[in-house]
Structures are given as C-alpha cells and as structure tokens.
C-alpha cells in the first residue's frame, strides 16, 4: 500500500484502555493520528476527546464507522462485544486492532478471522508484552544463545483487580483473571520460545479475595508444555495487594535472566500525605510507593500501536494476528477445563458449544 501519510484511527471505548491507546498514539505520532472516539457512556468520549484533541465524538461506534477517512479502529470494549465489533469494522472496510483476549469463544475467533480475510482488512491482536522494551531485550539475548537451551519461561502479572466493572461480570468477560491477564502470559511464553506447538495445559484457579464481586477466578497458576520440551509458567492474580507486579524469568542450560517491568523503572518513594498517580493499579500513594516514569513506553504500548499503523501502510508485517489470538483462546479453553477437572489437558482442545470459557471450570466438559 502506498504511503498516504498518517493512518487515521478511530477508538472504540472511553475508559482506562482507550485512554492508554489515545496517549500512546500521541507519544509516537509520526505514523498515526486519532481522529474519532466512540463510546455509549454519556460524557466519557467527550472527556477523552478534549483531553487528547480528538476531533470527532460518537456515542454509537457504527456511526463512527461511516466516517470515511478512518482507516483503522481499535477495540477497547468488553470481551463479549469483540466479535460483533470486528465484523462491523471489517465490513466497513477498516483495519482492526482488537484488545486481548481476542474473543469469548473459538467460534467467534474463527468468525473474526474469516470476515477480515473476506473483506481484505488486517486483524491485529493487541499484545503489548511482545513490544515491552525490557522483555524484547531478554528475548534478543535468548535468541543470541545467552542462556543456552531455554527450558523454563515464567511470566507473572498480579494486582488487586481490574479498573472497569464489567471484568467482574463473567457474562461479559467470559472468565476471571486467566481471561484478563493470563492471555498475556500465554502469548508471551509462546512468542518467547519461537511459537512451538503447545502440547498441554494445566491450571489451578480459585476465587479467594473477590467472591463478593465475581464468579470468576481471581488467582490462577498455569503450566504450558511445549513441543520443544520447554515449559511456560504463568502466574496471574487479582488477589495480590500492594499494586502491580509484572515480571519475567528465563532459565536455560547456560544462564538465567530476571526482568522486573516496574522495579527497574521505579523510584522508591515515601509520602505521608500521598500524591497523584504512581503506577497502574496502585491503590494508594501514602507511605511507601514506587512511581514509574514513561509508563506507557516501558509497557511497549506506543511501539505496538505504531507497528500496527505501519502494517496498515504496508511498511511492516503484523507480529500478532487474529490467528495468534485464536491460539491463545484455545489455551484459555484448555486452562479452564484443566482447572475444572484437576487434570492436564492436551492440545488441540476444541469443544463445541462453549458460551463462556469459565463454564469449562464451573461445568467441565466430559
């Protein structure tokens, strides 16, 4: 595709993640600009537009899709809406960036992939850990042989719960913390190891701190076995107090690496009265806290969205696609099935008629 200047972007959503997208596009503005935002929540898209200088505001994303100059749309909406929104965006002839997880079900994932292929648009799966500078550096070292044969990759993401209320509602989210953050670890371990076949999944999960809010799990341990004999260990939690933890550990026959996403970019701080923003999911800034700088950049979000915009212009090839999101979706299925049965689940695992992945835990498929 010929270079036609900056890619014109529309954002669906006006909450936490939509704000991150708008901020990230502004950090790296050379390849894309946000020209519209759509959200049904009165006052919210107006506030986002004012904050970031976005020209057009809509309360129905389908009206936004009629705006002719929009070329790419990012979906920052509850999981149960991803499929329908992708279908509408693709049929409007616009490229799709879908936040994780890709969909609620494998059937939805297949539909999303198919409609984007038929309409000739890109379906790009937003997985920022593949763009996080610190983690990218560790993979670069691994690929250079720094650790010998890698036999274990561990990814851990923990805090005390999500921002938006819909995450607690399994009819909208499809599950709990495994759906919300486990998808990060699954995609990361698979990517880090070079996309080997995933042989099996074992998960243990429970609802420990938030049974009053959700039927979903708020803590999960997930073990992936890969065809290259490596193991992925994924720890995710909504039950961990004290703010956000995001860490990766890599173990090989010739070395080891520990990458803490926040502590290497934080400034240990004590404040009696407290102050403004410290870091994502920090519950308070009174006492000891660990404020970070260049947070979005250190997460890899601007780099991710710039990459997607460059893909639209044909300057790069998508690193993370709908097909990748579908692989993650199948692992999520297997994870809930494993937690429900207490057994390791081998892949491929493609049960039919699943409406919500969490039903495989609460009502396991025989």
Protein Blocks (a to p, Z undefined) as FASTA:
>chain_A
ZZebjaddddedjbfklmmmmmmmmmmmmlgccfbdcdfbghklmmmmmmnopabdcfbf
klmmmpmklmbdcddddfklmmmmmmmmmmnopacdddddfblbfklmmmmmmmmmmnop
acddddfklmgmklmmmmmmmmnopnopafbdcdddddebdfblklmmmklnopafkmmm
mmmmmmmmmmmnoppacfbdcdddddfklmmmpccdfbdcdddddfkopacdddddfkbg
hiaadddddddfkbccdddfklmmcccdddfkopadfbehiabfghjddddehklmmnom
mmmmmmmmmmmnopaccfbdfklmmmmmmmmmmmmmmmmnopacddddddehiabfklmm
mmccZZ
